[in-house]
Amino acid sequence: MKCGATIGAIPRNIPFSRVSCDGNELTYVQEVLDSGWLTTASKAQEFERRFAQEVGTRFAIAVNSCTAALHLGLEAMGIRPADKVLVPTMTFTASAEVIRYLGADPVFLDVEYGSSLLTPEIVAEGIDQNPDAKALIVVHFGGQPAPMFRRGDRPGILEICRERGLKVLEDAAHAFPTRCGDRMVGSLGDATCFSFYANKTITTAEGGMLTTDDEVIAARAKVMRLHGIDRDVWTRFTTLQSAWEYDVVAPGYKYNMPDINAAIGLAQLERAHILRDQRQRCAVRYFQRLAGLQALDLPRIHIPLEDHAWHLFVVIIKPQARVERGRLIALLSERGIGSSVPYKPLHRMSYYRDRYRLKAEDYPRAERIWRGCLALPLYPTLPDEEIDYVCDCLHEILG
Ligand SMILES: *Cc1c(COP(=O)(O)O)cnc(C)c1O
């Protein structure tokens, strides 16, 4: 296929991301509308119960964003002003801003080239340099789990943090459903945060979930999710005894998930594995069709394909390529292909860079990724034929 030739052909429109809402979303939303109670109630509870089951954890706490879940998780772990929290530089600002919400300070870590993940070695070095760090935030970048468990004589990130007394909060905004060894992401560290933002692997439009096996974290997060009130709205309105009375135990937040959103989430959850399988189909085709293209480094995968959530397919354009990244984005756009750059590393963002006097040369691998990284369209309804067209265009432009 000749790429880019719109002469005599239909111009293409392949967006970077597209939401799949063709399950029971409408039915469940209608049930909520008919019930007359639109905000947090039985649908949110059911969504929590099913999600906890899905990731194999005791507690799942539905909130209105992953950012809220990250904030609640750190707060419940007892992170306080001036505490240090380790976090990878190659992530969305939400992973680090929540540290600042609590007056604590992020310490940015470099990541592995090709996967954008933390490694046990990077984490160990980060703790050596910051022995007073209280917690680590792990990002399961693109839907691939970071190496949390021991493999052979290489210790896992969890083990290193346990030994050194750090709590582990996981940013799993990309990682549902993701398997790590014989467990699901969501049941690994002290607490895990998921995003159901519109472009994530499952969505509630806006929404998030905090999962944990830790009773203390769960109890605190539940209270702080809704104004620091000691019982949630549902219990307050359904228990007969003292139904009108409640206490405020802390200045909490307004982070609850409305039932309207939970209804969409329940429908999405039913199809989560079907949607994941379809994204894997896309990823496998990209690997096949782009294998011979010298100008690109393809994603580095450390796990069986089935364990990956396949939220992102990030290629890295090598420095010696014919066309640089900015130009490539423009040329793809001319050909009707959307793409995205995940992420400009946080050590390059003026707020973090200036406040913590960060230097790019301290993050050599993140810098190498940043100069060339580009995420290609990846979603369940992306047809093989369109993937082939994207790959043909990449071969034509870069080959
Ligand atoms: C999307 C995203 C978030 C924030 O999710 P929200 O639900 O929009 O708050 C956090 N971390 C990462 C890595 C993300 O991609």
The ligand as an ORCA input file, in Angstrom:
! r2SCAN-3c Opt
* xyz 0 1
  C      -3.875      9.344     33.745
  C      -2.801      9.188     34.753
  C      -2.951      9.627     36.075
  C      -4.123     10.433     36.543
  O      -5.332      9.809     36.370
  P      -6.692     10.649     36.663
  O      -7.714      9.586     36.815
  O      -6.902     11.530     35.472
  O      -6.464     11.430     37.912
  C      -1.958      9.352     36.978
  N      -0.824      8.705     36.608
  C      -0.624      8.292     35.345
  C       0.631      7.563     35.004
  C      -1.603      8.541     34.367
  O      -1.376      8.158     33.099
*
